[in-house]
């Protein structure tokens, strides 16, 4: 697997599991491979078998939650991320990911608390600041959200998603020129960023530039 041959690694896992169906490491590795190759239902099946063997293994709970989240089974994902955080409370990434699951089901106050915990554990965690900014934006706490986007960009100036999200918030604040500049920075970093093209279209529309708005919105659908 570490040599970049997931098919061979999957075959080796299957060979082990034929004779040792409760081999935790083989189930865990096969689950990771299935998830990374888009076979999410198979990944969930592997991780669930692994959890049945070692219920207190934080990493397998985390991976099972991630696979369930990609299947949009948000409540089930959250259950496993709650367990992962309880088992390893010092894992900033687990708190951040748990926050994403909470935000997806619109439990923004709980998501905000989870992101803040991630940041308390890892003060230089740019992703967590951006995720916190998104949740604060949805909770209509715009000043706090802007501070989070700015902090994320201070930590990682090449963070395209944070530039785009900051631009979208500036549109709401009717600071349209600055919004367009922020979104253009996102697109300079990641030209295939569909949300950034969409946000640029909204900014252009608000500025009364219908041609540019249509171009940007069309591009958003092309790269989505």
N, C-alpha and C positions, 0 to 999 in steps of 0.2 A: 504493500500500500504506500509506504513512504517513498518507494522508487517510482511512483506515478503510474502504477498499473492496477487500477481498482478492480478490473475484471478478474485478474489473477488472484488478487487478495480475497475477493468474494468467493472464488472457487475454493481457496484454501480454508476459508471459514466454513463453507458448506461441508468440506471433507471432515473437519473437526467435529462439526455438529451432528454428522451422521452417526458417529460413535459416542459422542459426548453431548447430548442435546441440551444439557444444562451448563455448558461451558460459558461462563460469564463473559470472558474477554472476547471470545469469538462472536457472541451475540452482539456485544457492544460495538465491536469493530464493523461487523456486517451492517448494523444499523446506521453507523456513520456513513459507510459507503453508499448504502441505499438512499440516504437522505441527500448526499452530495450529487448523486446521479439522477435525482428527481423521482425516485421510486418511494414516495412518501408513505404509502400504505404499508409497504414491506418494511420500511424503516420503523414505523410505529409498532408493527408486530414484533420485530426484533427487540426494540427497547422495552416493550411491555413484558416480554419473556425475561429480559435481563432484570427488570425491576422486581419481578416475582422471585428472583433468586437473591438479589441484594437490594432490599427496599430502602436502605439508608445510604445509597451511593448517590452523592449529589450530582456528579457529572452525567450519569445516565438519566436522572430526573430532568436535568437541564436540556439534554438532547431530545428527550421525549417531548418535552414542552415545546421545543423549537419545531419539531416535525408536526405536532398537532396545530401549532400556530399557522404554519404554512398551509395546512388544510382548512384553515379558518374555523377550527374548533377551539375558540378562544377560552371558553370556560374550562374545558379539559386541560388546555395548555397552562392556564393560570394555576390550576390545582397542583400540577407538577412543579411549576416554578416556585410556588409557595413552599413546597417541600424542599426544593433545592436551596432556597434562601435560608430556611430553618436549619438545614443540615450544614450549610457553609455560609454563615452570615457575613463573613468578610469578603465575599466575592462581589465586587462592584458590578461586573458584567451581568451577573444573575439579577441584581436589583434593577439594573437598567432594562433588561429584557422583560422582567416582570412588569415594569412600568409600561412597556409597549403593549403588553397583553391587556392591562387595565385600561389604557387609553383607547384601545380598539373596541372595548365594550362601553366606552364613554364614562368610565369611573375616573374622572380627571383628578379629583382631589387625592385619591389613593395613588394614582399614577405619579402625580407631582411629588408626593411623599417618598415614593420608591426611587424616583430619579434623584431626589435630594440625598437620599441615603447612599446611592451610588457615588455621587459627587463628594460626599463626606469621606467616603472610603478612598476615592481616587480623585483628588482635586484637579488633576490635569486631564480629565476624561472628557474630551471634546464632544464625543457622541452623546454622552449623558446631558451635557449642557444644551445641545441642539434638541434632543428629545424633550427635555424639560421646557425649552422654549416653545415647541409645538403644542405641548399640553397646556401651557399657560395661555397661548394664543387661543386655543379652543375654549378655554375657560374665561376668555375675554379679559385677561390680566395682561394687557398689552405692554405696559412699561416694563414689567418684570420679564416678559418674553423677550423684548428687545435687548435687555441686559444679558440674557442668556445667549442669544445669538451672537452678540458682540464678544462675549467671553469665549464662546466656541471658536470664533474666528481669530481671536487673539492667540488661542492655543494652536489652531490649525488654519492658517490663512488660505490653504488650498481646499477647504471644506465646501464643495460646491453646493451641497444641500442646505448648509447654513446660510450661504449668500442668497440663495433663492428664497428660503423661508423668511429671511430678513427683508428681502425685497417685497414679498407678498404682504408682510405686516406694514411696510411703509406705504403700500397702496391704500390700505385701510386708513392710515393716518393722513392720506391725501398728500404725501410728500413724493410726488410722482417722478420727478427728475432723479432724486436720490434712489427711489425704488428701481427705476430702469437701470441705473448704474450698478446697483447691487446684483440685479438679475443678470446683467451682461457679464459681470465678473464670474458668476456661476457658469455661464455658457462658455466663457473663455477657458475655464478649467475642464468642463465636461460638455462638449457640444451636443451630445446625445441625451442630455438631461430633459426628459419630457415635461416634468413639472415646471422647470425653469422657463422653457419655451411658452408654456401655458401662462405662467405668471407675467412674462414679458408681453404677451398678447393682451392680458388684462390691463397692464400699465399703459400700453399704447392706446387701447380703447378709451381708458379714462382720460388720456391726453388729447383725445379727439383724432388720433391718427388711425383711421380705419384700414388703410392699406397695410401699414406695418402690423396692426393687430391681426388682420387676416393671415398675413404671412407667418407670424409667430404661432398662431393657433393651428394653422395647417401643419407647420413643422412639428408641433407637439404631437399631433395624431400620427405623423409619419414615423417618429422615433419611438412612440409608446410601445 
